[in-house]
């Protein structure tokens, strides 16, 4: 079973908790030898909704090449 964590930016949502859950999901899919960044960067946009997804989409494509840059 796959759990999808969506963060919408609403004041009632806890971004720290959502991020921790997102990282747990990513780690459960990671194959040995795969870079951590690659999977996280691919999946992260799918964990967002509404205003937060619009915020991320406002950045130029390829601007964030690593997970640390995104953070």
C-alpha positions, 0 to 999 in steps of 0.5 A, a space after each residue: 500500500 502506498 501512502 501519498 502525503 499532500 501538503 497544501 500550505 493551509 495553516 492547519 497543516 504541519 509542514 515539518 510533519 508532512 516533510 518527514 512523512 514524505 522522506 519516509 515514503 521516498 526512503 521506502 522506494 529507494 533502491 540500493 545505489 540510487 542517489 537520494 536526491 534523484 527520487 526525492 526531486 522527482 516525487 516532491 512536486 507530487 506531494 504538493 497541492 494548491 498554492 504550494 504547488 503553484 509556488 514550486 511551479 513558478 521556479 524556472 525548470 532545472 533551477 533546483 538540481 539537488 535536494 539541498 537546493 530545494 530545501 
